[in-house]
Amino acid sequence: MDLVLLSRKKLPFWEILLIIYLFVAYLLPAYSLGSTILLALLLVYCAYMMIIDADLLPIVAISLVLIVLLALFYTLLTDTRTIAQDVANRTTKQFTAKMYQYTSLYFPAFLFFRVHKTATRKQKLLLTGAGIALMVYVIVITWIYLIENPGAIKQWGGDVDLSSMNLAGYYFVYAVPMIISVMSIIMIQFKGIPRWLSIVAVILGIIFLVNAQYTLAILIAVIGVLFQIFRNIRSTLNKILFALCVIALSLFLPQILEYAIRIIPSKQVVLRLSEILDFLVGKGADGYNLNGRLTLYGDTIKAFLQSPFIGNRQLDFDGHATFLTVLSDTGILGGLPFYGLFFSLSRHTKKQLGEHKAQFGVVTTMFGLMGLTNPIHASLPLGLTTWFLAPLAIELIFKEDAANGKALEN
């Protein structure tokens, strides 16, 4: 059997079902497979992809090596606070936990490479639609729950009942800005009903983030939308005018927020906007602990500078930002495979998207901002949206654009 020829056929039906099953495991906490089972499944799938497709072998193999190195450095250079000191095989469990976190976070990139090359257009549309439909489902049931239970997501960490109802926790909330960013591309690239539907989707997505009480996610979503609009404006003059408008509006942001606070009826939305306003005008926004966050980020950077090569074996605080804590915890030794993994997968994904790679560059920039402000290393929904749904949607958007005879300029 010629494995190369086999890899170039459309995806077999069983693989389509498996991918959709992984969507469920990633997005619906009530149907989680558990870390050990999911890690084993993902590694087996990686082995399958490397065997069936020689083109995927280098990038998948190198990425897995970097993940193993990162997990190894975490195991050797840090003391975990999440694994009991007297548990059996503590070192092995610490290594496995990090393998699970980073394999599951970046596996969707491997999945995109496989689907991008092998799946038919109809299969790509099916998978993209299935993933977005599951996200919309989680958003809707969470939103309904938040109407009666404001602030419920803030209790996500220890509330088993929320998980059993498949409500969106903070890991899911991290993923929403990525979908909002992709929807903003449609606002520019299409006309008529698709454009208006995408505008509504972007507005509703941001309102959901406000109700979910994640201010940084809101800010990152807005940044993503503005960059995508700027990136997709074709005329240089219009780009300059758009940039000037954004700068002008930013100067009046406190006044805009004050007006919104006066007219919006939702108490929860008003609360979030008030906290943002307080932070912007220097009042601290203590209700959301933004000042505390900034202090943590500063302490994390100081910890790295104190031991830049091997990191600090144990810190008495959590830096709350994956892209920073990996340096404070493991130093340059852990930082090299961590950042190498991120940049190599970003570069390879952009290569697959060709001339439209800049659209995905906005998404990875948002991912980086999220990692600089939040703990994203165990965020399965964020990994799925960033490394699979977003690039696949971008590919489909511009293939559709080209099919309609539009002149695409970059």
N, C-alpha and C positions, 0 to 999 in steps of 0.2 A: 504493500500500500504506500502511495506517495503522500507523505504527511504534509508536504508543502502545498500540493494541489488540494488536499483535503481542507487545509486551513483557509483556502481562498473561496470556499463555497459559503453559502449563507449559513447563519447560525442554526444548528440543529434545534428541533423543538424542545428537547429536554434542557438545553442550555438556556433558552429563553425562559423556561419555567424556573430554572435555578436562579437566574438573575433577578427575576421578580420576587422569588422567595427571599433572596438577600435584601431586596428593598424593604420587605416586611420586617426582617430581622434588624435592619438599620434604623427604621423609622418608627416602628410600633413597639414600645417597651414591653407591652404585655406578651409579645410573641418573641422576646429575645431568646437567642439560642444559648446564652451563657458564654462567658469568655473562652473557656477551654474548647468547647465544641465549635464555636465560630472560628477561632484561630486555626483549628485543625482543618476545617472546611476551606478556609481561605488559602492555606498553604497547599492543600491538595489541588485546588483550582489553579494556583500559581504554577505548580508543577505541570499540570495539564496544558496550560497555555504555552509554557516553554517547550514542551515536547511537541505539541501540535503545530507550533508556528516558530520557525527559527528566527524570524525577524524580531519577535518579542523577547527572545532569550537574553540578549545583552542587557536591555533596560530593566527587565524584571529581576534578573539575577543580581545585577549591581545594586538595585534598590533593596533587595532582601539582605544582601551583605551589609549594606549601610544600617539597616534596621537591626541586624544581629549585633553589629558593633555598638550601636547606640544602647541597646538593651544590656550588653555586656558592661559597658562603661557605667551605666546607672547601677548595675549590680555590684561592681567592684568599688565604685567611688562614693556611693551614698548609702545612708541608712534609711530604710523606709519607715514611715510612721503609720502606714496602713496595714502592715502585716505584723501580727503579734510576735513578740520576741521569742516566745516559747513554742511556736508552731513548728511542726516537722517540715523539713525540706524548705526552710525559709528562703534560702538563697535561690533555689530553683524557682520558687513561686514568684520571687521578685523579678527574676529574669523573664519568666513567662508573662507576667503582668505587663512589662514594658513591650515585649514582643507583640502581645495582643493589641495594646494601645496604638502602636505605630503601624503595625500591619493593617489593622482595620481602618485606620485613618487614611492611609495612602493606597490601599488595595483598589478603590474605585478608579484610580488613574490607570492601573493595569487593565481594569475592565473596560475603560474607555478605549485604550489602544486596541484591545481585542474586537470590540464592537465596531469601532471606526473602520477597521480594515476589513472585517469579515461580514458584518450584517448588511442586509439589504436596506434600502431606504424605508420600506414599510416596517421592517423590524426595528429600525432606529426610532421611527415615529411611535411605535407601540411601546418601546421601553421608556422613552422620554415621557410619553403621556402617562404611563403607569406610575413612574416616579413622582411626577408633579401631582397626579391625582391623589396619591397617598399623602403627600405633603398638605394638599388642600384639605383633605379629610381631617388630618391632625389639627390643622389651624382652626377649622370650623368647630370641632368638638371642644377644643380648648377655649375658643372665644365664647362659646355658649356657657361653659363652666365659669369663665371669668366674670360674666355678667352677674352671677349670683355669689361668686367667691373671689372678690378682688384680691389680687396679690397672691393667688394660689401657687403660681409658678415659683415664687420666692421660697416656698416650702418644699420644693421638689426633692432636695437632697435626702430627706428622711421620711417622705410620705409615700408609703407603699401603695395606698389606695389610688393616688394620682397615676402612678405607673400602671396599675392594673387596668385603668380606664383609658390607657393610651393617650393621655393628655401630654401636651408638649412641655418638656422640661427645658432647662436652660441650654442644654446641648442642642436641642432642636431649634430654639430661638436663634442660636448662632447661625443656623443655616438659612434662615429666611432672607437676610439681606442679599445673599447670592442669587436667589431666584428673583428678587426685586430688581437686581442689576440686569439680569438677562431680559426681564420684561421691558426694561427701559430701552433696550436695543430695538425692540419691536415698535416702540413709539416713533422711532426715527425712520426705520427701514420700511415700514408698511404704512398704508393709508386705509381709510375707511373703518370698517368694523374692527379689524385686528388692532389698529392703533387705539381706538377708543377703549376696547377691552383691556389692552395693556395698561393704559392710563389708569383705569379703574383698579386693576390688579395692583399697580404700584401704590396707589393711595391707600387701598385697603390693607396692603402689607405693612405699610408704615404705621397705620392706625393700630394694627394688631401688635406691633412691637411696642407702641406706646402703652397699650393696655397690659402688655406682658411685663412692663416696668423695667425694660433693659435699655437704659439711655444710650450706652455705648453702641449697642446694636443699631439703634435708630440713627446715630450720627454716622456710623459706617455705611448704613444703607443709603443715606442721603448723599454721602461722598461718592459712593458707587454709582448712583443714578446720575449725578452731575458729571462724573468723568465719562460715563458711557454716552451721555448726550453729546458732550464735547467731542468725544472720539468719533462719533457717527455723523456729525455735521460736516458736510462735504465742502462748503465754501469757506475759504480762509477768512473772508470778511465776516461771515456769520459766526465763525468761531471766536473772532476777536470781540464781536458784539456780545456774544453769550458770556464770555469770560468777564467782560466789563459789567454786565448785568449781575452776575454772581457776586463780584466784588462789591458792587453797590448795595446789593441786598444784604450781604454779610455785615456791612457797616450799620445797618438798621435792624439787625437780628434781635436785639433786646426789645425794640419797639414792636416788632412783628410778634414776638412771643407774648408780650403784654396784651396785645390785641386779641390773640388767639385764646389766651387765658380768660378773657372777658366774655367771649362769645361761645366757647365750647361748653356744652351742657354736662359732659361726662366728668365726674369728680376725679376719677383715676387719671384721665388724660390731663386734666388741669394740674393734678399733683405732679406728674412727670414733667410737664412743661415748666412748672414753677421751679422744680429742682434744677432744670437746665438753665433757666433764667438766672437763678441765684448764683449758680456756678460762673456764668458768663460775666455777671456784674461784680463778682468777688465776694459774694456772701457765703461761699463754701459748699452749698448744696449738701449739708451734712446728712439729710435724710437718705441720700443715696450713697454717701461715703465716698464721693469723688476725691475729696482731699485725702482720705485714707488710702485710696487706690494709688494716688500719685506718690504718697509716702512709701508705699510698698514697692513701687517700681524703682524709686530712688534707692531704697535699701537693697534691693536685688542687684542693682548695678554696682553698688559699693561692695557687696559680698563677692561679686565676680572679680572686681579689681583687687581685692584682698588675696585671692587665690586664683589667678587667671588660667593656670595650666590644668590643674586637676580638680578645681572647684572646692566646695565646702562639703565635707562628709555629712554634716547635719546642720540645718539652720533652724532657728526657733520661730520662724515665720514662713508663710507660704506666699511667694511673690505674685501669685494670681495672674501670671502671664507666661505661657509656655515658651515663647521665643526668647524670654529673658531668663526664666528659671533654669532652662537647660544649661545655660552658661554659668549661673551661680552654683548650680548643683554639681555639674561635671566638668566645668571649665572648657578650655579649648579642645581637650580630648573628646568630650561628648559633643561639643558644638560643631566640630568638623563633619561627622556623619549626619548630624541633625540638619544643618544648613545645606550640606551636600545633597541630601535626599530631596529637600524642598526645591532647590534650584535645578537639579537634574530632571525631576519630574515636570517642573514648570517649563523648562526648555524643550523637553521632548513633546509635551502636549502642544505647545505653540508650533512646533515643527509639523505636527499632524494637521493643524488648522491652517497652515500655509499663510496666505496673505491676510487672513483675518485673525492672526495671532494676537494683535493688539487688543481685540475684544476680550480675550481670555486674560491678557495682562492686567486688565482692570480687576478681574475676579481674583487673581492671585495677590494683587495689591491689597484688596479687601481682606483676603485670608491672612496676609501678613499683619495688617492692622489688628485683626481679631486676635491673632496670636501674641501681639505685643500688649494687649489689654485684657486678655482672658485666658483661662486654662482650657486649651482646645485639644490637648493630646488624646483625650478619650471621647471626642465628639464624633460619633459615627454619622449622624445626619449632616454635619458640616463637611465631613470627608466625602460623602456621597454627592452632595450638591456641588461642591467645589470642583472635584476631580472627575465626576462622571456626568451629572445632569447638565451643568453649565456648559462644558465644552461641546457635549453632544447637541445641546439646544442651539449653540452658536453655529455649529456646522449645518444644522437643518435650516436655520433662519437664512443663512446666506446661500445655501443651495436653492432654497425656495426663491430667494431674491433673484438669483441668476436665472432660474427657470422662467421667471416672469419678465425677463429681458431688461432688467434695470442695470444701469451702469454703476458698478460699485467702485468707489474710490477710497483709498486709504491714505 
